[in-house]
Amino acid sequence: MTSAGMVDTPRCRTDLAQANALIQAVDNRTYKSPPRRNDQAAVCAVLRQNRLDMRAATEIMQRCMTGRDRDENVGQMVASLGDIEEVLARNCR
């Protein structure tokens, strides 16, 4: 049985599982084991890795999701990527 809003192909099922793992990794780095705030180099490294993982997850979602699910998830990811880009530009040279 497929999930609503999902392209039902073996590749998309595998890729969406990978996208979920990437998002979980971002969550873990950001909320469960974040770098110390006063360690700017570590904060910037986490932000850069989060940006890479979120871009990869977003590409998968664009390709493997449909309808409202796709629009909402991709929209949230794009907004979060914009926030990361802003912080990187301002604080991480």
C-alpha positions, 0 to 999 in steps of 0.5 A: 500500500502506498502513502498519499502523495507518493510516487509508487516506484521502487526507486522512490520508496527507497529514496523517500526512506533516504530523505527521511533519514537525512531529515532525521540526521538534520534533526539530530544535529540541530536538536539532540546533539547540537554544537556549543553555541560559542563554538562558531566553527562547529555551528557553521559545520553543522549548518553546512552539513544540514544544508547539504542533507536538506538539499538532497532530501528536497530533491527527492521530495520534488521527484517522489512526492505529489500533490499537497504533500509535495507542496507542503513538504518542499515548501517547508524545506525551501523555507528552512534552506533559505534560513540556513543560507541567511545564517551562513552568509551572515555568520560563516565565512 
